[in-house]
Amino acid sequence: MNIAIIGTGNVGGALAQQLLKAGHSVLMGVRFPLSEKSLKLAAKIGEDRFAAVENAAKQSEVIIITTPPDAALALIPQLGDVSNKTIIDATNSIRVKPEPYPTAFHAIKAITKSEQVVKCFNTTGFENMLNPVYNGEGIDMFCAGNSKEAKQLAEKLSKEIGFAACYDFGGDDKVELLEKFALSWINLAIMQGLGRNLAFKVVKR
Ligand SMILES: NC(=O)c1ccc[n+]([C@@H]2O[C@H](COP(=O)([O-])OP(=O)(O)OC[C@H]3O[C@@H](n4cnc5c(N)ncnc54)[C@H](OP(=O)(O)O)[C@@H]3O)[C@@H](O)[C@H]2O)c1
C-alpha cells in the first residue's frame, strides 16, 4: 500500500522502518527544511522517501499521524481531500490537547468529516513498534474507532509489522480510554520505573 507517515520522530521513524520491511511504499510527510529528526531517519530509509505533507498525503491511501497531538490542527488542512483515505491516529493527548478537542482523533474526525479514522499504534513505546517480539512471541496492539474497515486495516498493518494481534477496543467512545491505556504503559514503564522494555499481551483461558 502507499502509506504517508506524518512525523519523523520516534514513532514515525519506527513505523516507517517496519512498514518498509513489510513491503509497503512509505512516504514521510514533513516540514521543510528537513529537521534533525528527519535527517537522522533519512540516513536509514533514504532521502527520496521525504515529501511535503500535502504531497505525501495526496500520493497515499493511508495516512498515519505521529506528531504531537496539538500539531494535528495545523496538519489537517494540509492533508487535502481525505475522502478515499484511511487516517490512523497514533498520538496521545496526555500533556497537551488539540484544543478545543479532547484528542487529535476527535479533531481529525470533526474537521475532515471522514469516517475512516482509527486510533492505533498509540498504546506502546516506539521501541516495541520497532521490535514487537518478546521471547519469540509477538506482543499485542489495540485500536478504536467507529469504522470497521479502518480497524481492519489497522489490524492488518499491526500484524504485518510483528504484533501478534490487534484487539478492537470499541468505537469512537473508547478512543479516550485507549489513550488512558497508553498512559498506563507510560505509568508502568516510566513513572513506576519498570523501563521501556515492557509490553501488554492479552492472555485468555
Ligand atoms: N514516543 C513514544 O514511544 C510514543 C508511543 C506511542 C505514541 N506516541 C505519540 O506519538 C506522537 C509522536 O511521538 P514521538 O515520540 O514520535 O515524537 P517526536 O519524536 O517528538 O516526533 C514528532 C514529529 O512530529 C513532527 N511534527 C510536529 N509538528 C508538525 C507539523 N505541524 N507538521 C509536520 N510534522 C510535525 C516533528 O517534526 P520536526 O522533526 O520537523 O520537528 C517530529 O518529526 C505523540 O503524539 C506521542 O504522544 C509516542
The ligand as a MOL file (V3000), in Angstrom:
LIG
                    3D

  0  0  0     0  0            999 V3000
M  V30 BEGIN CTAB
M  V30 COUNTS 48 52 0 0 0
M  V30 BEGIN ATOM
M  V30 1 N 7.3910 8.0840 21.9550 0
M  V30 2 C 6.6150 7.0080 22.0820 0
M  V30 3 O 7.0890 5.9200 22.5000 0
M  V30 4 C 5.1660 7.0920 21.7060 0
M  V30 5 C 4.3930 5.9120 21.7120 0
M  V30 6 C 3.0600 5.9540 21.3040 0
M  V30 7 C 2.5010 7.1640 20.9180 0
M  V30 8 N 3.2630 8.3040 20.9450 0 CHG=1
M  V30 9 C 2.6410 9.5470 20.4730 0
M  V30 10 O 3.1000 9.7270 19.1330 0
M  V30 11 C 3.3080 11.1110 18.8480 0
M  V30 12 C 4.7450 11.3320 18.4080 0
M  V30 13 O 5.6370 10.9690 19.4490 0
M  V30 14 P 7.1970 10.8820 19.1510 0
M  V30 15 O 7.8350 10.3990 20.3930 0
M  V30 16 O 7.4350 10.1600 17.8630 0 CHG=-1
M  V30 17 O 7.5250 12.4540 18.9550 0
M  V30 18 P 8.8250 13.1170 18.3560 0
M  V30 19 O 9.9630 12.1540 18.3540 0
M  V30 20 O 8.9920 14.4310 19.0560 0
M  V30 21 O 8.4240 13.4190 16.8130 0
M  V30 22 C 7.3850 14.2850 16.4710 0
M  V30 23 C 7.4690 14.5700 14.9810 0
M  V30 24 O 6.3210 15.3620 14.6510 0
M  V30 25 C 6.7370 16.3330 13.7160 0
M  V30 26 N 5.8400 17.4910 13.6880 0
M  V30 27 C 5.4530 18.2840 14.7180 0
M  V30 28 N 4.6090 19.2400 14.2660 0
M  V30 29 C 4.4570 19.0240 12.9270 0
M  V30 30 C 3.7220 19.6720 11.8920 0
M  V30 31 N 2.9350 20.7210 12.1500 0
M  V30 32 N 3.8410 19.2050 10.6340 0
M  V30 33 C 4.6280 18.1280 10.3540 0
M  V30 34 N 5.3380 17.4670 11.2920 0
M  V30 35 C 5.2490 17.9190 12.5530 0
M  V30 36 C 8.1280 16.7310 14.1860 0
M  V30 37 O 8.7270 17.3750 13.1130 0
M  V30 38 P 10.1670 18.0880 13.1840 0
M  V30 39 O 11.1280 16.9380 13.1280 0
M  V30 40 O 10.1550 18.9560 11.9770 0
M  V30 41 O 10.2000 18.8340 14.4870 0
M  V30 42 C 8.6950 15.3590 14.5400 0
M  V30 43 O 9.2690 14.7530 13.4010 0
M  V30 44 C 2.9100 11.8650 20.1120 0
M  V30 45 O 1.5750 12.2940 19.9850 0
M  V30 46 C 3.0340 10.8190 21.2200 0
M  V30 47 O 2.1350 11.0610 22.2860 0
M  V30 48 C 4.5730 8.2910 21.3200 0
M  V30 END ATOM
M  V30 BEGIN BOND
M  V30 1 1 1 2
M  V30 2 2 2 3
M  V30 3 1 2 4
M  V30 4 1 4 5
M  V30 5 2 4 48
M  V30 6 2 5 6
M  V30 7 1 6 7
M  V30 8 2 7 8
M  V30 9 1 8 9
M  V30 10 1 8 48
M  V30 11 1 9 10
M  V30 12 1 9 46
M  V30 13 1 10 11
M  V30 14 1 11 12
M  V30 15 1 11 44
M  V30 16 1 12 13
M  V30 17 1 13 14
M  V30 18 2 14 15
M  V30 19 1 14 16
M  V30 20 1 14 17
M  V30 21 1 17 18
M  V30 22 2 18 19
M  V30 23 1 18 20
M  V30 24 1 18 21
M  V30 25 1 21 22
M  V30 26 1 22 23
M  V30 27 1 23 24
M  V30 28 1 23 42
M  V30 29 1 24 25
M  V30 30 1 25 26
M  V30 31 1 25 36
M  V30 32 1 26 27
M  V30 33 1 26 35
M  V30 34 2 27 28
M  V30 35 1 28 29
M  V30 36 1 29 30
M  V30 37 2 29 35
M  V30 38 1 30 31
M  V30 39 2 30 32
M  V30 40 1 32 33
M  V30 41 2 33 34
M  V30 42 1 34 35
M  V30 43 1 36 37
M  V30 44 1 36 42
M  V30 45 1 37 38
M  V30 46 2 38 39
M  V30 47 1 38 40
M  V30 48 1 38 41
M  V30 49 1 42 43
M  V30 50 1 44 45
M  V30 51 1 44 46
M  V30 52 1 46 47
M  V30 END BOND
M  V30 END CTAB
M  END
